[in-house]
């Protein structure tokens, strides 16, 4: 893994978005049509999500990809 801090931050972001909806990992997995273990591994930085999984997650969360990928505090200054 080349960017472990970024992968951890992304996992934290996914967990936050999931919890804001009051969903369990299983519920997100069901809505996104991925395995619960996939959600768990992303949230715990054990796995780097593929583009296919990212699209599934954004569809389930009903947000654009950039919103899922934007980790607060890591934006480039304007």
N, C-alpha and C positions, 0 to 999 in steps of 0.2 A: 504494500500500500504506500503510495507516494505522498499522500496528503492526509495523514491520520487526524490532524486537528480539524481539518475541513470536513472529513467524514464524520467525526464526532459531532461537530456543530450541526451538520445536516441531519443526523439522527435525532439530535435534541429538537431541531426545528420540526421534524416530522412528528415527534412525540407531542410537542406543544399543539400543533394543528389538530392532531387526533384527539387530544384531551379537551381542547376547546369545544369540540363537538360532542364530548361525553361518550366517545366510542372506545371500546376495548380494542386490543390489537386484533382479535378475531373478527370484530365487526369491520374494521378497516380492511382487513385481508379479504373478507367476503365481498365488500363493496368494490374493491379493486381487482377481484378475481386473481389474487395471489395467495400463496401459503402464509399462514400465521407466522411460521418460522422466518419467512422472508422479512416481514414487518419487524419482528423481534431483532433479527440480525442487523437490519438497517439502523434501528433505533439504538442499538448497543454498539454500533460501529464495528461489527464483525464482518460486514458485507458492504460492498460498494454497489449501489443499485445500477442496473442497466437502464438504458434509455427506454426500453419497452416497459420496465417496471415503473419508471418515473412517469410515463404517460398514463399508466393505469392508476397510479396514486393521484395524479392531478385530476383525472376524470372522476374518481371516487370522492375526492375532497371538493370538487367543483371550483377549482382555482386554476389560473394560468400557470404554466411551468415556471415562469420567472418568479412568481410568488412563493412557490415551493422551494426554489433554489436560493432565495434571498434570505440569508442568515443575518438577523439584526446585529449591528455592530461591525459588520465586515464589508459594508458598502465602500466603494471608492469615493474619495472626496470629489466634489464637483469643481 
